[in-house]
Amino acid sequence: MVTVWLEAVGAAYGAKPVLSGVTTPAFHGGTVIAVIGPNAAGKSTLFKRIAGIMKGPGKVHLEGVRDPTRAVSYLPQDDTPAAALTVYESILLARKQGGSWRLEAEDLTQVDRAIADLQIGAIGFCHLHELSGGQRQLVGIAQSLVREPDVLLMDEPTSALDLCRQVEVLLLLRRLAKERGMAVFIALHDLNHALHFADMALLVADGTAQACGACDEVITDRVLREVYNVEGRIERCSMGRRHVIVDGVAARPAAGPAEIR
């Protein structure tokens, strides 16, 4: 089973550092990690470092991967698939990316499984340019899952989906993490989704990792006020789950324009 951890990871765009000294405990396969933080905190850049798209100081440690060509699958926030393909073709292409182009029966089986898991069979032979934003987002998730990665990085994968679909997708990712032994990192703005669907939370702000641990320990009243600039509290509902209550906007400290990605 895969284990991934970060050691003093940093990144820069040109001469401007945007991540610095991000160190985490070991995350094991079967775990869902919510990567949280305000806009421009550095979450997307962190995903690019883990995926190997960006270089920088520090090290991303990966142990126990099954297939180095498929170890990490990354779904960016602004993924725009090629319009000339059908949904089925695009998922099959994602399956073969980085490996042999010889088509095997298992490839078709995994494409069919991804389509079934995300309940997108009705659009399987539609062209991508015909789809809504939410449908394209579901296709992007299928493209990530069909590779059967050890580490799955998803940058706001539910941002274009309605509430029902958001819950369905997050439940699916949680189930597949356990079944396949994947470490699943999901960038989320909805802290209630993080509390309900993730096992751990990694809080990124100002280009650094400010907290990492159980969601209940990371998402606190202080974090709402000092990191998100809102007045609120964490309450426990009748079923024992914790949820975020926001009362208003806190005083925002003076700062320059946000540039971190």
C-alpha positions as CSV (number, residue, x, y, z in Angstrom):
1,M,0.0,0.0,0.0
2,V,1.3,3.5,-0.9
3,T,2.7,5.9,1.6
4,V,3.4,9.6,0.7
5,W,4.9,12.4,2.8
6,L,6.4,15.8,2.1
7,E,9.7,17.0,3.4
8,A,10.4,20.8,3.3
9,V,8.7,21.1,-0.1
10,G,8.8,24.5,-1.8
11,A,8.1,26.1,-5.2
12,A,8.5,29.4,-6.9
13,Y,7.3,31.2,-10.0
14,G,10.4,32.9,-11.4
15,A,12.1,34.6,-8.4
16,K,8.9,34.7,-6.3
17,P,8.5,31.8,-3.8
18,V,5.0,30.6,-3.4
19,L,5.5,27.5,-1.3
20,S,8.0,27.1,1.5
21,G,9.0,24.3,3.9
22,V,5.9,22.2,3.6
23,T,6.4,19.1,5.7
24,T,3.8,16.6,6.5
25,P,3.4,13.3,8.4
26,A,3.0,10.1,6.3
27,F,-0.3,9.7,4.5
28,H,-1.2,6.0,3.8
29,G,-3.3,4.4,1.2
30,G,-7.0,4.4,2.1
31,T,-6.9,7.9,3.5
32,V,-8.8,10.9,2.2
33,I,-6.9,14.2,2.9
34,A,-8.8,17.5,2.6
35,V,-6.4,20.2,1.5
36,I,-8.0,23.4,2.8
37,G,-7.1,27.1,2.9
38,P,-8.2,30.4,1.5
39,N,-7.9,31.5,-2.2
40,A,-4.4,32.0,-3.3
41,A,-3.0,30.0,-0.4
42,G,-0.7,27.8,-2.5
43,K,-2.9,24.6,-2.7
44,S,-2.8,24.3,-6.5
45,T,1.0,24.8,-6.5
46,L,1.4,22.1,-3.8
47,F,-0.6,19.7,-6.0
48,K,1.7,20.4,-9.0
49,R,4.7,19.7,-6.8
50,I,3.3,16.4,-5.6
51,A,2.4,15.5,-9.2
52,G,6.0,16.3,-10.4
53,I,4.7,19.0,-12.8
54,M,6.7,21.7,-10.9
55,K,10.2,21.5,-9.5
56,G,11.5,23.0,-6.3
57,P,13.3,22.5,-3.0
58,G,12.4,19.6,-0.7
59,K,11.3,16.1,-1.5
60,V,8.0,14.3,-2.2
61,H,8.4,10.8,-0.8
62,L,6.4,7.9,-2.4
63,E,6.7,4.4,-1.2
64,G,4.8,1.2,-2.1
65,V,3.6,2.3,-5.6
66,R,2.3,-0.5,-7.8
67,D,3.1,1.0,-11.2
68,P,5.4,4.0,-11.5
69,T,3.8,5.1,-14.8
70,R,0.5,5.4,-13.0
71,A,1.6,6.3,-9.4
72,V,0.1,9.8,-9.3
73,S,-3.0,11.1,-11.1
74,Y,-3.7,14.8,-11.0
75,L,-7.0,16.6,-11.9
76,P,-6.4,20.3,-12.1
77,Q,-9.0,22.9,-11.3
78,D,-9.1,24.3,-14.8
79,D,-8.9,21.1,-16.7
80,T,-10.2,21.6,-20.3
81,P,-10.4,18.3,-22.3
82,A,-9.9,18.2,-26.1
83,A,-13.2,18.9,-27.8
84,A,-12.8,16.5,-30.7
85,L,-13.2,13.3,-28.5
86,T,-16.2,11.6,-27.2
87,V,-16.5,11.0,-23.4
88,Y,-15.6,7.3,-23.8
89,E,-12.6,8.1,-26.0
90,S,-11.3,10.7,-23.6
91,I,-11.4,8.3,-20.7
92,L,-9.8,5.5,-22.7
93,L,-7.0,7.9,-23.8
94,A,-6.4,8.9,-20.1
95,R,-6.2,5.2,-19.3
96,K,-3.4,4.6,-21.8
97,Q,-1.5,7.8,-21.1
98,G,2.1,7.2,-20.1
99,G,2.1,3.5,-20.8
100,S,1.8,1.1,-23.7
101,W,-0.7,2.1,-26.4
102,R,-1.7,-1.5,-27.0
103,L,-5.4,-1.9,-26.1
104,E,-6.2,-4.6,-23.6
105,A,-9.5,-6.0,-22.4
106,E,-8.7,-4.7,-18.9
107,D,-8.5,-1.2,-20.3
108,L,-12.1,-1.4,-21.6
109,T,-13.2,-2.9,-18.3
110,Q,-11.7,0.0,-16.3
111,V,-13.3,2.6,-18.6
112,D,-16.7,1.0,-18.2
113,R,-16.2,0.8,-14.5
114,A,-15.3,4.5,-14.2
115,I,-18.3,5.5,-16.3
116,A,-20.6,3.3,-14.2
117,D,-19.1,4.6,-10.9
118,L,-19.8,8.2,-11.9
119,Q,-23.1,7.4,-13.5
120,I,-22.2,9.1,-16.8
121,G,-23.2,6.3,-19.2
122,A,-25.9,8.5,-20.8
123,I,-23.3,10.8,-22.1
124,G,-20.7,8.2,-22.9
125,F,-20.7,8.8,-26.7
126,C,-21.4,12.6,-26.6
127,H,-18.5,14.8,-27.7
128,L,-16.9,16.8,-25.0
129,H,-17.8,20.2,-26.4
130,E,-21.4,19.2,-26.1
131,L,-21.3,18.9,-22.3
132,S,-22.1,21.2,-19.5
133,G,-19.4,22.4,-17.1
134,G,-20.6,19.9,-14.5
135,Q,-20.6,17.0,-16.9
136,R,-17.1,17.9,-18.1
137,Q,-16.0,17.9,-14.4
138,L,-17.4,14.4,-14.0
139,V,-15.5,13.2,-17.1
140,G,-12.3,14.7,-15.7
141,I,-12.8,12.7,-12.5
142,A,-13.4,9.5,-14.5
143,Q,-10.2,10.3,-16.4
144,S,-8.3,10.4,-13.1
145,L,-9.9,7.3,-11.6
146,V,-9.4,5.1,-14.7
147,R,-5.7,5.2,-14.3
148,E,-6.0,3.4,-11.0
149,P,-3.4,5.6,-9.3
150,D,-1.8,5.1,-5.9
151,V,-2.1,8.8,-5.2
152,L,-5.0,10.9,-6.5
153,L,-4.8,14.7,-6.5
154,M,-8.1,16.5,-7.2
155,D,-8.2,20.3,-7.2
156,E,-11.7,21.4,-6.3
157,P,-13.3,18.4,-8.2
158,T,-16.9,19.3,-7.2
159,S,-16.9,23.1,-7.8
160,A,-19.2,22.8,-10.9
161,L,-21.6,20.2,-9.5
162,D,-24.9,20.5,-7.7
163,L,-25.2,19.5,-4.1
164,C,-26.4,16.0,-4.8
165,R,-23.6,15.3,-7.2
166,Q,-21.1,16.8,-4.8
167,V,-22.1,14.3,-2.1
168,E,-22.2,11.4,-4.6
169,V,-18.7,12.1,-5.9
170,L,-17.2,12.6,-2.4
171,L,-18.8,9.4,-1.1
172,L,-17.4,7.6,-4.2
173,L,-13.9,9.0,-3.7
174,R,-14.0,7.9,0.0
175,R,-15.2,4.4,-0.9
176,L,-12.6,4.0,-3.7
177,A,-9.8,5.2,-1.4
178,K,-10.6,2.4,1.0
179,E,-11.1,-0.3,-1.7
180,R,-8.1,0.5,-3.9
181,G,-5.7,1.7,-1.1
182,M,-5.3,5.1,-2.7
183,A,-4.2,8.2,-0.9
184,V,-6.7,10.8,-2.1
185,F,-5.9,14.5,-1.7
186,I,-8.9,16.8,-2.4
187,A,-8.7,20.6,-2.4
188,L,-12.0,21.8,-0.9
189,H,-13.4,25.2,0.0
190,D,-16.4,23.8,1.8
191,L,-15.2,23.0,5.3
192,N,-18.3,21.0,6.1
193,H,-17.5,18.7,3.2
194,A,-14.0,18.3,4.7
195,L,-15.4,17.5,8.1
196,H,-17.9,15.0,6.7
197,F,-15.9,13.2,4.0
198,A,-12.2,13.4,4.8
199,D,-10.0,11.5,7.3
200,M,-7.4,14.2,7.7
201,A,-7.0,17.9,6.8
202,L,-3.9,19.8,5.6
203,L,-4.3,23.5,6.1
204,V,-2.3,25.7,3.6
205,A,-2.1,29.4,4.0
206,D,0.4,32.0,2.9
207,G,2.4,29.3,1.1
208,T,3.0,27.2,4.1
209,A,1.4,24.2,5.8
210,Q,0.0,25.7,9.0
211,A,-1.7,22.6,10.4
212,C,-2.1,18.9,9.6
213,G,-4.0,16.2,11.4
214,A,-7.5,15.0,12.1
215,C,-10.2,17.3,10.6
216,D,-11.6,18.0,14.0
217,E,-8.2,19.2,15.2
218,V,-7.4,21.3,12.2
219,I,-10.7,23.0,11.5
220,T,-11.3,25.2,14.6
221,D,-12.9,28.4,15.6
222,R,-9.5,30.1,15.6
223,V,-8.8,28.9,12.0
224,L,-12.1,30.4,10.9
225,R,-11.2,33.7,12.4
226,E,-7.5,33.9,11.7
227,V,-7.2,32.1,8.3
228,Y,-10.6,32.6,6.7
229,N,-11.4,35.9,8.3
230,V,-14.9,34.9,9.4
231,E,-16.6,34.9,12.7
232,G,-18.0,31.5,13.4
233,R,-17.8,28.3,15.4
234,I,-17.6,24.6,15.1
235,E,-20.7,22.9,16.5
236,R,-21.6,19.2,17.0
237,C,-25.0,18.2,15.5
238,S,-27.3,15.5,17.0
239,M,-25.6,12.7,15.0
240,G,-22.2,13.6,16.5
241,R,-20.8,15.2,13.4
242,R,-19.2,18.6,13.6
243,H,-20.2,21.4,11.3
244,V,-19.2,25.0,10.6
245,I,-21.5,27.8,11.5
246,V,-20.6,31.2,10.1
247,D,-22.0,34.3,11.7
248,G,-20.3,37.1,9.8
249,V,-17.0,38.5,8.3
250,A,-14.2,39.2,10.7
251,A,-11.9,42.1,10.5
252,R,-9.4,41.5,7.7
253,P,-5.8,42.3,8.3
254,A,-4.1,44.7,5.9
255,A,-2.4,42.8,3.1
256,G,-1.2,43.3,-0.5
257,P,-2.9,41.6,-3.5
258,A,-3.0,37.9,-3.4
259,E,-0.6,36.3,-5.8
260,I,0.1,32.8,-4.5
261,R,-1.7,30.1,-6.5
